[in-house]
Amino acid sequence: MSEAHNGLLRRAGLRALAAVLLAALAGGAGAEVREAAPDAAFIVVTTPVAAAPARVWSSLLAVSKWWGDPYTFSGQAGKLELTASAGGCLCERWDGSSAAHARVLTVIPERLLRLEGALGPLQEFPLRGVLDVWLKYAEDGSSTLDFEYRIGGASGSSLDVIATDIDAQLRDQAARLARYVETGSAELPAEPEKEGTEPTPAQSASRTAILEAWKKSAEEAATRGGNKAASPPPRPRED
């Protein structure tokens, strides 16, 4: 495994993030790694959105409202700003620092936003990426978002290895945008507390008994002058 490959995974933290993202993603987004070679990758994420194209487009341009905090340098998506015209910048500014995530190549309102950049921590490597965000119209008045990301580099870039991780991040971003359009918040809704999670009186009594027995054991060990922590006593039977 090359040092460049190790650096990519270590600095980007892609694999650790992907495990979390895959568990958290809501349904609705389809994804496909169309190409995965050591020097090139092509990833497509298709996401239906229950809103008219005009609303989806305006939300897309409001990147600070839906972009995920983990995909920023400051840890705060609110520090992002997008100048939506050719030559503009998807930039982040915080505490006197700044970072250019991507350069705007093409803007066709309610149709296409094209950005050039090796997004996030990938930018320190000799990679070139182009992200197309296509907005398509459905007959029922809803919309479909296509995120198409092409990224390429030297033959030792190991893009075939990390393509699935980049795919996971793109899926998360697309899902966040769809939630923001549909609900006004990009965050996943909090899970309701499950009924029956409170301990029963018998369980509470058993736990109290365990703690009291442990405390008594520790006090006896201290009295004997023992220096080692007492082992926990056997768990009392729960009738």
C-alpha positions in Angstrom: 0.0 0.0 0.0 1.5 3.3 -1.1 2.3 6.2 1.3 0.0 8.4 -0.8 -2.8 6.0 -0.2 -2.1 5.9 3.5 -2.1 9.7 3.6 -5.4 10.0 1.8 -7.2 7.8 4.2 -5.4 9.2 7.3 -5.9 12.9 6.6 -9.4 12.6 5.1 -10.7 10.2 7.7 -13.0 8.9 5.0 -13.4 5.3 6.2 -14.3 6.3 9.7 -16.8 8.8 8.4 -18.3 6.4 5.9 -19.2 3.9 8.6 -21.2 6.6 10.5 -22.8 8.0 7.4 -23.9 4.6 6.0 -25.7 3.9 9.3 -27.3 7.3 9.4 -28.5 7.9 5.9 -32.2 8.1 5.3 -33.7 6.3 2.3 -34.3 8.0 -1.0 -30.9 8.5 -2.5 -29.5 6.1 -5.1 -25.8 5.9 -5.7 -23.5 4.3 -8.1 -19.7 4.2 -8.5 -19.6 4.2 -12.3 -15.8 4.1 -12.5 -13.1 3.2 -10.0 -9.5 3.0 -11.2 -6.3 4.0 -9.4 -6.1 7.2 -11.3 -9.8 8.1 -11.8 -13.3 7.7 -10.2 -16.8 8.7 -11.4 -19.6 8.7 -8.9 -23.3 9.4 -9.4 -25.8 10.1 -6.7 -29.5 10.5 -7.6 -31.9 11.9 -5.1 -35.6 12.6 -5.5 -36.9 15.8 -3.8 -40.5 16.5 -3.1 -40.4 20.2 -4.1 -40.5 22.4 -7.2 -37.3 23.0 -9.0 -37.1 26.7 -8.1 -37.2 25.9 -4.4 -34.6 23.2 -4.8 -32.3 25.5 -6.8 -32.4 28.3 -4.2 -31.8 25.8 -1.4 -28.8 24.3 -3.4 -27.2 27.7 -3.5 -27.7 28.3 0.2 -24.8 25.9 1.0 -24.3 27.1 4.6 -27.8 25.7 5.4 -27.3 22.1 4.4 -23.6 21.4 3.9 -22.4 19.0 6.6 -20.1 20.3 9.4 -17.7 17.3 9.0 -16.9 18.4 5.5 -15.5 21.8 6.5 -12.1 22.9 7.9 -13.6 25.0 10.7 -16.2 22.4 11.6 -18.9 24.9 11.0 -20.9 24.8 7.7 -22.2 28.3 8.6 -18.8 29.6 7.6 -19.3 28.6 4.0 -20.4 30.9 1.2 -21.0 30.4 -2.5 -20.7 33.0 -5.3 -22.9 31.4 -7.9 -21.4 32.7 -11.1 -18.7 31.6 -13.4 -15.3 32.2 -11.7 -17.0 32.3 -8.3 -15.9 30.4 -5.2 -17.3 27.9 -2.8 -15.2 29.3 0.1 -15.0 29.0 3.8 -13.8 31.8 6.1 -13.2 31.5 9.9 -11.1 33.3 12.5 -8.9 35.0 10.0 -8.4 31.8 8.0 -9.9 30.8 4.7 -10.2 27.8 2.3 -11.5 27.5 -1.2 -13.4 24.2 -1.5 -14.2 24.6 -5.2 -14.3 27.1 -8.1 -17.5 27.7 -10.0 -17.3 26.7 -13.7 -20.9 26.8 -14.9 -24.2 28.1 -13.6 -27.5 27.5 -15.5 -30.3 28.5 -13.1 -32.5 25.7 -12.1 -30.6 23.3 -14.3 -26.9 22.9 -13.5 -24.2 24.0 -11.0 -20.7 22.8 -12.0 -17.9 23.1 -9.5 -14.2 22.3 -9.9 -12.2 21.1 -6.9 -10.8 18.1 -5.0 -13.3 18.7 -2.2 -12.4 19.0 1.5 -9.2 17.3 2.7 -8.5 15.8 -0.7 -7.4 19.2 -1.9 -3.9 18.8 -0.6 -3.2 16.0 -3.1 -2.6 16.3 -6.8 -6.2 15.5 -7.8 -8.6 17.3 -10.0 -12.3 17.0 -9.4 -15.4 18.3 -11.2 -18.8 18.1 -9.5 -21.9 18.5 -11.6 -25.2 19.1 -9.7 -28.0 18.6 -12.2 -31.6 19.5 -11.4 -34.2 17.6 -13.3 -38.0 18.2 -13.5 -40.6 15.5 -12.8 -44.1 15.5 -14.3 -45.8 15.8 -10.8 -44.0 19.0 -10.0 -41.2 17.5 -7.9 -37.5 17.4 -8.8 -34.5 15.1 -9.0 -31.0 16.0 -8.1 -28.1 14.2 -9.7 -24.7 14.7 -8.1 -22.0 13.6 -10.6 -18.4 13.7 -9.3 -15.4 13.0 -11.6 -12.0 13.0 -9.9 -8.7 12.1 -11.3 -5.0 12.1 -10.4 -1.7 10.2 -10.8 -1.7 6.4 -11.1 -0.8 6.1 -7.5 -3.8 8.0 -6.2 -5.6 4.8 -5.2 -9.0 6.3 -6.1 -10.3 2.8 -6.8 -9.8 2.1 -3.1 -11.5 5.2 -1.6 -14.2 5.7 -4.3 -16.8 4.0 -2.0 -15.9 6.4 0.8 -16.3 9.4 -1.4 -19.6 8.0 -2.6 -20.8 7.7 1.1 -20.0 11.4 1.7 -21.7 12.5 -1.5 -24.8 10.5 -0.5 -24.8 12.2 2.9 -24.5 15.6 1.3 -27.3 14.9 -1.2 -29.6 13.6 1.6 -28.9 16.6 3.7 -29.8 18.9 0.9 -33.1 17.0 0.2 -34.0 17.2 3.9 -33.3 20.9 4.0 -35.6 21.5 1.0 -38.4 19.3 2.3 -38.3 20.1 6.0 -36.3 23.3 6.5 -33.5 21.4 8.4 -30.7 19.3 7.0 -30.3 17.3 10.2 -31.9 13.9 10.8 -34.9 14.1 13.1 -34.2 13.0 16.6 -35.3 9.4 17.3 -38.3 9.2 19.7 -37.6 7.6 23.0 -38.7 4.0 23.0 -41.3 2.9 25.5 -40.4 0.5 28.2 -36.8 1.7 28.5 -37.2 2.8 32.1 -36.0 0.2 34.6 -38.7 -1.6 36.6 -38.7 -1.3 40.4 -37.2 -4.8 40.7 -34.4 -3.9 38.3 -33.7 -0.6 40.2 -33.6 -2.5 43.5 -31.2 -5.0 42.1 -28.9 -2.3 40.8 -29.0 -0.6 44.2 -28.1 -3.9 45.9 -25.1 -4.4 43.5 -23.8 -0.9 44.2 -24.2 -1.3 48.0 -22.4 -4.7 47.9 -19.6 -3.2 45.9 -19.2 -0.3 48.3 -19.2 -2.6 51.3 -16.5 -4.8 49.7 -14.3 -1.8 48.9 -14.7 -0.5 52.5 -13.7 -3.9 53.9 -10.7 -4.0 51.7 -9.6 -0.6 52.9 -10.0 -1.6 56.5 -7.7 -4.6 55.9 -5.2 -2.2 54.4 -5.4 -3.7 51.0 -3.9 -1.6 48.2 -5.7 -3.2 45.3 -9.2 -2.4 44.3 -11.7 -4.9 45.5 -13.2 -7.2 42.9 -16.9 -6.7 42.4 -19.1 -9.2 44.3 -21.2 -11.7 42.5 -24.3 -10.2 41.0 -27.4 -10.7 43.3 -30.1 -12.9 41.9 -33.0 -11.1 40.2 -36.2 -12.9 41.1 
